[in-house]
Amino acid sequence: MTRAAAERAGPAPSRFVDDYLGYLLGQANHALFKDFEAVVREAGLSGIEWRVLATLSGQAPMPVGQLAHEVLSQQPTVTRLVQRLAAQDWVSLSDDPADQRRTLVRITETGQRKVTPLMALARQHEAAVLGTLDASDVQRLKEQLRRLAQPG
């Protein structure tokens, strides 16, 4: 690193967590979601209900196991959750024609109406939080995070 680049980067972190990717990602996630969580709660949803509905939005029906993986939760937790969401007509459940042991989850029109305005607000909130970054930096960051999150 050149001296000018080092000066722009600022002083070297003094604590382990200040330079540990897992911690930094957690901090970034918290910074992005902490204020938006109030919006989600005001809409009558918990954080995991929001993640489930947003994940299902615009998607083909998906197995509960895949949904659990995508919303970063345990399958039994998501199974109970989607049963509650189905009782509210926010999602529908059906047997997987390819494997009767699996349950497929699909967002309903009611669920879509619930989550669509929140997704628009989430994009606005994201833009505000990331407002100090150039658009190209945001795009590069998202691309690199997608690569990092890929299994294997």
Secondary structure, 3 states (H helix, E strand, C coil): CCHHHHHHHCCCCCCHHHHCHHHHHHHHHHHHHCCHHHHHHHCCCCHHHHHHHHHHCCCCCEEHHHHHHHCCCCHHHHHHHHHHHHHCCCEEEEEECCEEEEEEEEECHHHHHHHHHHHHHHHHHHHHHCCCCCHHHHHHHHHHHHHHHCCC
